[in-house]
Each structure stands twice: as structure tokens, then as C-alpha cells.
Amino acid sequence: MGQTGTAPASQSAAQTAGQPGQQSPAPVSPAAKPGEQDSDTDIPRIRVGTNEVSVVFTVTDKHGNRVTDLKQADFHFVDDNKPAVEVRSFHAEANLPLTVGLLIDASNSVRDRFKFEQESAIEFLNQTVRRGYDQAMVIGFDATPEVSQDFTDDTEKLGHGVRELRPGGGTALYDALYYACRDKLLKNAQGGPSRRAIILLSDGDDNLSHVTREEAIEMAQRAEAIVYTISTNVSGTKGPGDKVLERIADATGGRAFFPFQIRDVANAFAEIQDELRSQYAVSYKPADFKADGHFRTIEIVANDRKNFKVRARRGYYAPVQ
């Protein structure tokens, strides 16, 4: 399961790199950037097929409350600026299996309240992951990402993976997100439809990554992962790192949380848990689809846009024939 004791993330990744059966990755290098790696063509881009796109989305009212009783006729679906040709399925997905990646910043910059954040994360996993149905993994990162617990439905193992993390080192946030999406979510094949989500706990300050913020976001979009971010900034005012977290969440259809008081961290996890059980899923056929590898935008709009707001990923990468 990639258990590595209490060694710092950077040390344990170096020790386990290249060993069969270990889950810790080699650090993301410039050679592994999007578009430059040999394996990039192997990345699946649309899960359902070349002429069908699946999107999970959330609807809120003007007060921010989730709305779960709308019908297909309450929305219109636009793909690359053209209305979808056909909606093939539409339903509320309160029970669709979850595939969750928990990414915890274990750098020195988050040391202040690390223990409390660990306990909040464990409570979230205990409340969210259903045995035999959902899967989650735990990745801690400082200079490099370390898988402290690979995908499992065993919340006891997941809790152990969270408690195993120790703060120390610099911050390679973008590398960790890129790795989690490319090497874990995209390679963790599911037998049927599932929702992919990442919960990213960090102050958003990156000082060591080889890939850029936008490259990390692109890989999350390729993995069809909704990214929820929880800031660990305790200054009381939003900093540059918080704007990074907002950008990542917004681009992937997630939300950014800023719990300036320590008790609010648990509330943020509870909000994410509720949202993951209050979503819609749609599959549609896009107009003028071309398998050319280009990014295609997605826009889902409520007909009553004055009262309802839709949050979904901004788009996807078409496959290449």
C-alpha cells in the first residue's frame, strides 16, 4: 500500500522510487510535462467515447443552497459554443460511486495546525467512503508527492495514511496535483460510471514544482476530476496562494474554501461531503465533434439563470485518432 512510516515525503519518495510495488512516484520533471511525454497519448480524454461527453455538476440557488430536484428540461447544454445535439442521459447522482484523492500539503508552511487538519480529513473519509462502493487515496506532498495510502475502501487504512504524514520541506503543489491526476486517477479504471474528486488541503504557495499551475489544471481536466480546495492560510486575509486555490477549483467545477478559524476546516470538509452527494450527471452528444486533441468548452446553463447557478468543469480534451 506504499506505507512508508513517518519519513518526510521527500525522503520516502526518493527511497521508494523505482522499487516494484511501491506507490510513491518519481518527482515530476520537466520532461514529464504535458505534451512532451511519451505517455501523453495514452491518457484517456473522454470516458464514455468519442461522441459522448459525461459531466457531473452542482446547482445552487441565489443564497448558495444546493438544489437537487431539477429536471433535464431546466437546463441547456452547450459544447464548444454549440448546443448539444442530443442528451443521452440525465439524472441526479447522489449515489454514483466516488473516487476521491485527498492531497495534503505536508510542507513546513502548513505546520501550525497540521494535526487538526489531519483529524478533520480522517473524519471526512470516515463519513464519505462507503465500503464496497467508493474508493479514496491519500497523498502527502512537500518537495515531492508521496502516496501514504493507495486507493482503498477501507477507512481504517485511509486514516492511517493520513496520520502517517509529517510536515517538512518545500512545496511542490502543482507537481502533486499533476501526479495525482495523471498517474493515479487516470490509471485507476472503474467498472462503470463514477465521480472523480480531489480534495486539496494547502496554503496554495508553490515554490518547487516543475510543471506550471495551468499544466496541473489541464491534467485535472483530462482526468475529469472536480477539485475542491481548502486553504490552510491562517493570516486572516487572502494571499496569492488563495487565489491559486480559487483558480484550480473554478477551472474544474469545484469550490475553494477559506477556513480562517481552525474549527472551520471541519465545516469545509462537511460541505464538500454534502455536495458530493447532491450532484447531477448528464451525458450528451456534442455537435461538430472532431477527434483532434483540442480543448472543448462546456457550458451548462439553468433556464432560470436568475435563481440558479450551475458549477461544472470548464471543458475537456478531445481524443486524438
C-alpha positions as CSV (number, residue, x, y, z in Angstrom):
1,M,0.0,0.0,0.0
2,G,3.0,2.3,-0.2
3,Q,3.3,2.6,3.6
4,T,6.5,4.5,4.4
5,G,6.5,5.0,8.1
6,T,7.0,8.6,9.3
7,A,9.7,9.6,7.0
8,P,9.3,13.0,5.3
9,A,7.6,12.9,1.9
10,S,10.7,13.9,0.0
11,Q,12.9,11.3,1.7
12,S,10.5,8.4,1.4
13,A,9.8,9.2,-2.3
14,A,13.5,9.1,-3.0
15,Q,13.9,5.8,-1.1
16,T,11.0,4.1,-2.9
17,A,11.4,5.4,-6.5
18,G,11.9,2.6,-8.9
19,Q,11.1,-0.2,-6.5
20,P,8.4,-2.7,-7.7
21,G,5.1,-2.5,-5.9
22,Q,5.8,0.9,-4.3
23,Q,3.3,3.7,-4.8
24,S,5.5,6.7,-4.3
25,P,6.3,8.4,-7.6
26,A,9.4,9.7,-9.1
27,P,9.3,13.5,-8.9
28,V,7.6,15.2,-11.8
29,S,10.3,16.5,-14.1
30,P,10.3,19.0,-16.9
31,A,10.5,16.0,-19.3
32,A,7.1,14.8,-18.0
33,K,5.2,18.0,-18.8
34,P,2.0,17.8,-20.8
35,G,2.6,17.4,-24.5
36,E,6.2,16.4,-24.0
37,Q,5.9,12.9,-22.5
38,D,5.7,9.7,-24.5
39,S,2.8,8.5,-22.4
40,D,0.6,11.6,-23.1
41,T,-1.1,9.9,-26.0
42,D,-2.2,7.1,-23.6
43,I,-4.2,9.5,-21.4
44,P,-8.0,8.9,-21.8
45,R,-9.7,12.1,-22.6
46,I,-13.4,11.4,-22.6
47,R,-14.6,8.4,-20.6
48,V,-17.7,7.5,-22.5
49,G,-16.5,7.6,-26.0
50,T,-15.6,9.9,-28.8
51,N,-19.1,11.1,-29.5
52,E,-20.5,11.2,-25.9
53,V,-19.4,13.5,-23.1
54,S,-20.3,13.0,-19.4
55,V,-20.3,15.8,-16.9
56,V,-21.1,15.9,-13.2
57,F,-22.4,19.3,-12.0
58,T,-23.8,21.1,-9.0
59,V,-26.7,23.6,-8.8
60,T,-27.2,26.2,-6.1
61,D,-29.8,28.9,-5.6
62,K,-29.0,32.6,-5.2
63,H,-28.4,32.0,-1.5
64,G,-25.8,29.3,-2.1
65,N,-28.1,26.4,-1.1
66,R,-27.8,23.2,-3.2
67,V,-30.8,22.4,-5.5
68,T,-31.3,18.7,-6.2
69,D,-34.8,18.4,-7.7
70,L,-34.4,20.0,-11.2
71,K,-35.0,18.1,-14.5
72,Q,-33.3,17.9,-17.8
73,A,-35.7,20.4,-19.3
74,D,-34.5,23.0,-16.8
75,F,-31.1,23.2,-18.4
76,H,-29.4,23.7,-21.8
77,F,-26.1,22.2,-22.6
78,V,-23.5,23.9,-24.8
79,D,-20.4,22.2,-26.1
80,D,-17.7,24.3,-27.8
81,N,-20.2,27.1,-28.2
82,K,-22.8,24.9,-29.9
83,P,-25.9,23.3,-28.4
84,A,-25.5,19.6,-27.7
85,V,-27.1,17.5,-30.5
86,E,-28.7,15.0,-28.1
87,V,-28.9,14.5,-24.4
88,R,-28.5,10.7,-23.8
89,S,-28.9,10.5,-20.1
90,F,-29.7,12.9,-17.2
91,H,-30.2,12.1,-13.6
92,A,-29.4,13.2,-10.0
93,E,-26.3,11.3,-8.9
94,A,-26.5,11.2,-5.1
95,N,-25.3,7.6,-5.1
96,L,-22.8,7.4,-8.0
97,P,-19.6,5.8,-6.7
98,L,-16.9,8.2,-5.7
99,T,-13.2,8.1,-6.5
100,V,-11.5,10.5,-4.2
101,G,-8.0,11.7,-3.9
102,L,-7.0,13.5,-0.7
103,L,-3.9,15.7,-1.3
104,I,-2.5,17.1,1.9
105,D,0.2,19.8,1.9
106,A,2.9,18.5,4.3
107,S,5.4,21.3,3.8
108,N,6.8,23.4,6.5
109,S,4.4,26.3,5.6
110,V,1.4,24.4,7.0
111,R,2.9,23.2,10.2
112,D,0.8,25.4,12.5
113,R,-2.4,23.4,12.5
114,F,-1.4,20.2,10.7
115,K,-2.7,17.9,13.4
116,F,-6.2,19.3,13.5
117,E,-6.4,19.2,9.7
118,Q,-5.4,15.6,9.7
119,E,-8.2,14.7,12.1
120,S,-10.7,16.7,10.0
121,A,-9.5,14.8,6.9
122,I,-9.9,11.4,8.7
123,E,-13.4,12.3,9.8
124,F,-14.3,13.3,6.2
125,L,-13.0,10.0,4.9
126,N,-14.9,8.0,7.6
127,Q,-18.2,9.8,6.7
128,T,-17.8,9.8,2.9
129,V,-16.2,6.5,1.8
130,R,-18.7,3.6,1.7
131,R,-17.2,0.1,1.9
132,G,-17.5,-1.9,-1.3
133,Y,-18.7,1.2,-3.2
134,D,-16.3,4.2,-3.1
135,Q,-12.5,4.5,-3.2
136,A,-10.1,7.0,-1.8
137,M,-6.4,7.5,-1.7
138,V,-4.1,9.8,0.5
139,I,-1.2,11.7,-0.9
140,G,1.0,13.9,1.2
141,F,3.4,16.4,-0.6
142,D,6.2,18.7,0.2
143,A,9.0,18.7,-2.3
144,T,7.6,15.5,-3.9
145,P,4.3,13.7,-3.6
146,E,4.1,10.5,-1.5
147,V,1.2,8.1,-1.6
148,S,0.8,7.1,2.0
149,Q,-2.3,5.1,1.2
150,D,-3.3,3.9,-2.3
151,F,-6.9,3.5,-3.5
152,T,-9.0,1.5,-1.0
153,D,-12.5,1.5,0.5
154,D,-11.0,0.7,4.0
155,T,-11.4,3.9,6.1
156,E,-9.1,2.5,8.8
157,K,-6.2,2.2,6.3
158,L,-7.0,5.7,4.9
159,G,-6.9,7.1,8.4
160,H,-3.6,5.5,9.0
161,G,-2.3,7.0,5.7
162,V,-3.3,10.5,6.9
163,R,-1.8,10.1,10.4
164,E,1.5,8.9,8.8
165,L,2.1,12.3,7.2
166,R,4.7,14.6,8.8
167,P,5.2,18.2,7.9
168,G,8.6,19.3,6.5
169,G,10.3,20.6,3.3
170,G,9.3,22.9,0.5
171,T,6.1,22.9,-1.6
172,A,5.5,21.4,-5.0
173,L,1.7,21.7,-5.1
174,Y,1.3,21.7,-8.9
175,D,3.5,18.6,-9.3
176,A,1.4,16.8,-6.7
177,L,-1.9,17.7,-8.4
178,Y,-0.5,16.7,-11.8
179,Y,0.8,13.4,-10.5
180,A,-2.4,12.5,-8.6
181,C,-4.5,13.1,-11.8
182,R,-2.1,11.6,-14.4
183,D,-0.7,8.6,-12.5
184,K,-3.4,7.8,-10.1
185,L,-6.9,8.9,-11.2
186,L,-6.5,8.2,-14.9
187,K,-4.9,4.8,-14.3
188,N,-7.5,3.7,-11.7
189,A,-10.0,2.2,-14.1
190,Q,-13.6,1.8,-12.8
191,G,-16.0,-0.9,-13.9
192,G,-18.8,1.7,-14.5
193,P,-19.5,5.4,-14.1
194,S,-18.0,7.1,-11.1
195,R,-17.3,10.6,-10.0
196,R,-13.7,11.7,-9.6
197,A,-12.9,14.3,-7.0
198,I,-9.7,15.7,-5.4
199,I,-9.7,17.5,-2.0
200,L,-6.6,19.7,-1.9
201,L,-5.5,20.9,1.5
202,S,-2.8,23.6,1.1
203,D,-1.9,27.3,1.5
204,G,-1.5,27.4,-2.3
205,D,2.1,28.7,-2.2
206,D,4.2,26.6,-4.6
207,N,8.0,27.1,-4.7
208,L,9.3,23.8,-6.1
209,S,7.1,22.5,-8.9
210,H,8.4,21.5,-12.4
211,V,5.0,21.9,-14.0
212,T,3.0,25.1,-14.0
213,R,-0.3,25.8,-12.4
214,E,-2.1,25.7,-15.8
215,E,-0.5,22.4,-16.7
216,A,-1.7,20.9,-13.4
217,I,-5.2,22.2,-14.1
218,E,-5.1,20.7,-17.6
219,M,-4.2,17.3,-16.2
220,A,-7.1,17.6,-13.7
221,Q,-9.4,18.4,-16.7
222,R,-8.1,15.4,-18.6
223,A,-8.8,13.2,-15.6
224,E,-12.3,14.7,-15.3
225,A,-11.6,15.5,-11.7
226,I,-13.5,18.1,-9.7
227,V,-11.0,19.8,-7.4
228,Y,-12.1,21.2,-4.0
229,T,-9.5,23.3,-2.3
230,I,-9.3,24.1,1.4
231,S,-6.9,26.8,2.3
232,T,-4.5,26.4,5.3
233,N,-3.7,30.2,5.3
234,V,-4.2,31.4,8.9
235,S,-3.4,35.1,8.3
236,G,-7.0,36.2,8.2
237,T,-6.6,37.8,4.8
238,K,-6.5,36.1,1.3
239,G,-3.0,35.9,-0.1
240,P,-1.6,34.9,-3.5
241,G,-1.8,31.2,-2.7
242,D,-5.5,31.6,-2.0
243,K,-6.0,33.0,-5.5
244,V,-4.2,29.9,-6.9
245,L,-6.6,27.7,-5.0
246,E,-9.6,29.6,-6.3
247,R,-8.3,29.3,-9.9
248,I,-7.8,25.5,-9.6
249,A,-11.2,24.9,-8.1
250,D,-13.0,27.2,-10.6
251,A,-11.4,25.6,-13.6
252,T,-12.5,22.1,-12.6
253,G,-16.0,22.8,-11.3
254,G,-15.1,22.6,-7.6
255,R,-15.1,25.1,-4.8
256,A,-12.5,26.9,-2.8
257,F,-12.9,27.1,1.0
258,F,-11.1,29.6,3.3
259,P,-11.5,28.5,6.9
260,F,-9.6,31.2,8.7
261,Q,-10.6,29.7,12.1
262,I,-9.4,26.2,12.9
263,R,-12.9,24.8,13.6
264,D,-14.0,25.9,10.1
265,V,-11.8,23.2,8.5
266,A,-14.1,20.5,9.6
267,N,-17.1,22.6,8.3
268,A,-15.4,22.8,4.9
269,F,-15.0,19.0,4.7
270,A,-18.7,18.6,5.7
271,E,-19.7,21.0,3.0
272,I,-17.7,19.0,0.4
273,Q,-19.2,15.7,1.6
274,D,-22.7,17.1,1.3
275,E,-22.0,18.4,-2.2
276,L,-20.6,15.1,-3.4
277,R,-24.0,13.6,-2.6
278,S,-26.0,16.4,-4.2
279,Q,-25.0,16.5,-7.8
280,Y,-26.4,15.8,-11.3
281,A,-24.9,13.8,-14.1
282,V,-25.5,14.4,-17.8
283,S,-24.3,12.6,-20.9
284,Y,-24.7,14.3,-24.3
285,K,-23.6,14.1,-27.9
286,P,-21.7,17.3,-29.0
287,A,-22.2,19.0,-32.3
288,D,-19.4,19.0,-34.9
289,F,-17.2,16.8,-32.8
290,K,-13.6,16.4,-34.0
291,A,-11.1,13.9,-32.5
292,D,-8.3,16.4,-32.8
293,G,-7.0,16.7,-29.2
294,H,-8.2,20.2,-28.8
295,F,-9.8,21.6,-25.7
296,R,-13.6,21.9,-26.0
297,T,-15.5,24.2,-23.7
298,I,-18.5,23.0,-21.7
299,E,-21.3,25.4,-20.6
300,I,-24.3,24.1,-18.6
301,V,-26.9,26.9,-18.0
302,A,-30.1,26.8,-16.0
303,N,-33.0,28.2,-17.9
304,D,-33.8,30.2,-14.8
305,R,-30.3,31.6,-14.5
306,K,-31.6,34.4,-12.3
307,N,-32.3,32.0,-9.5
308,F,-30.0,29.0,-10.2
309,K,-26.2,28.8,-10.7
310,V,-24.5,25.8,-12.2
311,R,-21.0,24.8,-11.3
312,A,-19.2,22.3,-13.7
313,R,-15.8,21.7,-15.2
314,R,-15.0,24.3,-17.9
315,G,-14.3,21.7,-20.6
316,Y,-12.4,18.6,-21.8
317,Y,-9.7,17.5,-24.2
318,A,-11.0,15.6,-27.2
319,P,-9.2,12.4,-28.0
320,V,-6.8,12.0,-30.9
321,Q,-7.5,9.4,-33.5
